[in-house]
Amino acid sequence: MPKYMLIMRGTDEGAAAYAEKDFREVIAEMGRYNEAMMEAGVLVAGEGLADSAEGAVVDFTAETPVVTDGPYGETKELFNGFWILDVASKDEAIEWARRAPLHGPGNKLEVRRVNGVEDFPQDDPWIQKEAGWRERLGTE
C-alpha cells in the first residue's frame, strides 16, 4: 500500500489561537485522533515539532549555505508536525486528514505521497544500497 505524509502547517495567527486553548484538551483531541489511526492500522509514524525558536534554517541560495537560527520573524506558514499513514489511496489519506483536530485560523494539512524504492531506477547502485540499508535497519 502507498504511504502518505500529512504535513501539519500553521501560521502565527493559528499558533496564537491554539495558545488560548486548554492545552490538556488539545492533547486529548490529538490523542483521540492518533488512537483512531492506530486502531485502524494506518498510522506508521507521527511527531509534533518544537517551537521554531529552537530551530534553524539552512538556505542554499548562495554558494555557501547560510544558517539562520529561529525564530524566523514573520512567518506565513510553519511546518509543525507530521503523520505518515499506510493507506490504500490518496482519497483515504485525505479522509484521515479531514478528521484531524486542527480547526482554527491558518491551520492546514498537506497530503503528499511518500516515494517508495519502486519509484526509482532499480538498476541504480545508490537505490540498491538504500534497499540494503533499509533491510538492515528493518524499515523495509
N, C-alpha and C positions, 0 to 999 in steps of 0.2 A: 504494500500500500504506500502511496506517496505520503511524504511528511510536509506539513505546512507550519510556518512560523507566524504567530500572531505577535506583531510588534506594537507594544504599547507606546503611544506618543501622546504628549500633553503639552500644554502651554503654561506660561506663568499664571494666566488667569485661572486655568484649571487647577494648578497647584494651590493657589490661594483659596479656591472654593473647597478643595479637599482639606486644607488646614483648618477650616471651620467645622468639619465633620467630627463626630466622635470616633477617635482612632480605633477603639475596640470594635465598633460597628463596621468600619472599613475592613478590618482584619476578618471579621466574621463573614462579611459578604464575599470577600476573596476566598476564604476558606471553603465556603459552600460551593462556590464556582469550581475551585480546584478539585474538591471532593467529587463533584458530579462528573468531571472529566476523568478522574481516576477510576471511578466506578464504571464508567462507560468503556474503559480500556483504551482511551485515545491519548492520554497525556504521556508524553515522553520526557519532557523537561519544562521547567519554568522558573524564572527568577525575577525578582524586582531589583532595581538598581538604587544605589546610594545617591544622595543629592549631588548635583553637578558641581558643587563647590569642592567636592572631594576628587573630581576627575580632571582630565586634561584632554586637549585636542592636539593631534599631530597633523599639521597642514603640509601637504606635499606640493603646493603650488610652486614654491621656489625650488631651486636645485637642492638646497639644503633644507630638510624638513624643519618647520618652525613649531615649537611646542608652546601652547597657551594653557596655563592652569585655569581651572574653573574657579568661581562661576564665570559664565561667558557673557555677562551683561544681558541686554535684552535678547530674549530667545523667542522665536516664533513657534518652535517645536523642540521638545526634548524626548529622547528615547529613554523611557522609564522602566522598561522591563519587557519580558517576552514569555511566550509559551511555545513549545514545539509539540505539535499534535500528529499522530499517525492515524490518518483518516482515509476514507475511500476516494474523496474528491475535494476539489476546491469548494464546491457548494456545501459540503459537510463542514469544512473548516470555517466557512462564512457563517453557517448556522451557530457554531460554537462561539464565534466572535460576537455575534449579535446578543448572546446571553451574558457577556461579561458585565460585571457591575461597575461600569465606568461612566455612568450618566453624569453629565455636567458639562460646563463650558470648556471647549478646547480639547476634549479627550477623543482620541481616535485609536482604532486598531487597524494596522496594515496587515493584510493577509498575503503571504508570499510562500510559494512552493520552495522547499529545500532541495537543492540539487542532490541527486544520488550519484554514485560512482558510474551508474549506467548512462548518465548524461554526457560522459566524456569519452574520448577515443580510448578504447580498451587496449590498444597496442602501444600507448604512450608509457614510457618507463616510469614516470612520476606517478601516473594513475595506478600502475601496477604496484609501486612501492606503497602508495597510500592504502591500497586494498590490504596489503600485508600488515601495515601499521594498525589499521582498524581491526584486523583479525587478532593481532597480538594484544590489543587493548580491550578486546571484547565488545567493540562498538559496531561490529558488522551487522 
